[in-house]
Amino acid sequence: MRRLGAMGAEGGTAQRAAAFFLAAALFVLPFTSSVALRNGFMALAAACLLWASARGGLPRPRLPPWRVLAPMLAWGGFCVASLAWSNDPAYTRAELRPELLYPFAAFLLFHAATPDARALDRWAWVASAGLAALTLAAVAQMALEGAWDPKRWHGDVGSFATHTVLALPLLAWAFLRA
């Protein structure tokens, strides 16, 4: 009889696969037109984590504590309630999935797949690698074509700046812990 919380080989493999798929999703995050790829990686990671959980491979329930979950749920409820006063309810309803459901799902997946600070280090390095790849693509485009089209690889300058602002603190975290 397997003791509660003991990790079987299948559970460990599934957790490693989930980490791989989440890393891939995080790497392609800043690139334009990567939504389907990113969502596919997230779905595969979710399947791996569900498999690991079903096989007893997750050492403990990996839901956030209520002090984290309650504000998220309150924010989600507020967003859904905003349909009542929206000027364009159809547009607001259409935005709930990409702007609310997917980020919540991503947060829960990453929370479930981040048991310790070492795992957070991995996400920091992967997010930084994605940013570095995007930067290299911009530099290569500038060198080869003589101009940089900010909408070609990452949406626009604002998207690149947002990703940079989010990735650099993670990179600082990783360097401090290395």
C-alpha positions in Angstrom: 0.0 0.0 0.0 1.4 3.4 -1.0 1.5 5.9 1.8 -0.3 9.2 1.3 1.9 11.7 -0.5 4.4 9.2 -1.7 5.4 9.9 -5.3 5.3 7.0 -7.7 7.5 6.9 -10.8 4.5 7.9 -13.0 3.8 10.9 -10.8 7.4 12.1 -11.0 7.5 11.7 -14.7 4.2 13.5 -15.1 5.4 16.4 -12.9 8.6 16.7 -15.0 6.5 16.7 -18.2 4.3 19.4 -16.7 7.3 21.5 -15.8 8.6 21.1 -19.4 5.3 22.2 -21.0 4.9 25.1 -18.6 8.5 26.2 -19.4 7.7 26.0 -23.1 4.6 28.1 -22.6 6.6 30.7 -20.6 9.3 30.8 -23.2 6.9 31.5 -26.1 4.8 33.9 -24.0 6.3 37.2 -25.4 6.0 36.2 -29.1 3.2 37.3 -31.3 0.8 34.7 -32.6 1.8 32.2 -29.9 -1.6 32.0 -28.2 -2.6 28.6 -29.6 0.9 27.2 -28.9 0.9 28.6 -25.4 -2.6 27.3 -24.6 -1.7 23.9 -26.0 1.4 23.7 -23.7 -0.8 24.8 -20.8 -3.4 22.2 -21.6 -0.7 19.5 -21.8 0.7 20.7 -18.4 -2.7 20.6 -16.9 -3.2 17.0 -18.1 0.2 16.0 -16.7 -0.6 17.5 -13.3 -4.0 15.9 -13.2 -2.3 12.6 -14.1 0.3 13.0 -11.4 -2.4 13.9 -8.9 -4.5 10.9 -9.8 -1.5 8.6 -9.5 -0.6 10.0 -6.0 2.4 11.9 -7.4 1.6 15.3 -6.0 2.9 15.4 -2.4 0.2 17.7 -1.2 -2.8 19.7 -2.6 -1.3 22.5 -4.6 -4.0 25.1 -4.5 -3.2 28.6 -3.3 -4.1 29.5 0.3 -7.4 31.3 0.8 -5.5 34.6 1.4 -4.4 34.4 -2.2 -7.4 32.7 -3.7 -10.1 35.0 -2.1 -8.9 38.2 -3.8 -8.5 36.4 -7.1 -12.1 35.1 -6.9 -13.3 38.6 -5.8 -11.6 40.2 -8.8 -13.1 37.5 -11.1 -16.5 38.2 -9.6 -16.1 41.9 -10.1 -15.1 41.3 -13.8 -18.1 39.2 -14.4 -20.4 41.7 -12.6 -19.0 44.4 -14.9 -21.2 42.9 -17.6 -24.1 44.7 -15.9 -22.8 48.2 -16.6 -20.7 47.6 -19.7 -21.3 49.8 -22.7 -20.7 46.7 -24.9 -21.7 43.6 -23.0 -20.9 41.3 -25.9 -17.3 42.6 -26.1 -16.9 42.4 -22.3 -18.2 38.8 -22.3 -15.8 37.9 -25.1 -12.9 39.4 -23.1 -13.6 37.3 -20.0 -12.0 34.2 -21.4 -8.7 35.6 -22.6 -8.3 38.3 -19.9 -9.7 36.4 -16.9 -10.1 32.7 -17.4 -6.7 32.0 -19.0 -4.6 34.0 -16.6 -6.4 32.4 -13.6 -5.8 28.9 -15.1 -2.2 29.8 -15.8 -1.7 31.0 -12.2 -3.2 27.8 -10.8 -1.1 25.6 -13.0 2.1 27.4 -12.2 1.2 27.4 -8.5 0.6 23.6 -8.6 3.9 23.1 -10.5 6.0 25.3 -8.2 6.7 23.4 -5.0 9.8 25.3 -3.9 12.1 28.2 -4.7 14.2 26.1 -7.1 11.1 25.7 -9.3 10.6 29.5 -9.2 14.3 29.8 -10.3 13.5 27.7 -13.3 10.6 29.9 -14.3 12.8 33.0 -13.9 15.5 31.6 -16.2 12.9 30.4 -18.8 11.1 33.8 -18.8 14.5 35.5 -19.2 15.4 33.1 -22.0 12.2 34.0 -23.9 12.9 37.6 -23.5 16.5 37.1 -24.7 15.3 35.2 -27.7 12.9 38.0 -28.5 15.6 40.6 -28.1 17.9 38.6 -30.4 15.1 38.4 -33.0 14.8 42.2 -32.9 18.5 42.7 -33.2 18.8 40.2 -36.1 15.9 41.9 -37.9 17.6 45.3 -37.4 20.9 43.9 -38.7 19.5 42.1 -41.7 16.7 44.5 -42.7 18.1 47.8 -41.4 14.9 48.4 -39.4 13.1 46.9 -36.5 9.4 46.3 -36.9 8.1 46.2 -33.3 4.8 44.5 -34.4 6.5 41.6 -36.2 7.5 39.4 -33.3 5.9 40.6 -30.1 2.9 42.7 -30.7 4.4 46.2 -30.3 6.8 48.2 -28.2 4.4 48.3 -25.3 4.1 44.5 -25.2 7.9 44.1 -25.2 8.3 46.7 -22.5 5.6 44.9 -20.4 7.3 41.6 -20.7 10.7 43.2 -19.9 9.2 44.8 -16.7 7.8 41.4 -15.7 10.9 39.3 -16.6 13.7 41.4 -15.2 12.7 41.1 -11.5 12.5 37.3 -12.0 16.0 37.4 -13.6 17.3 39.5 -10.6 15.7 36.8 -8.3 17.5 34.1 -10.2 20.9 35.8 -10.1 20.5 36.5 -6.3 19.8 32.9 -5.7 22.5 31.5 -8.0 
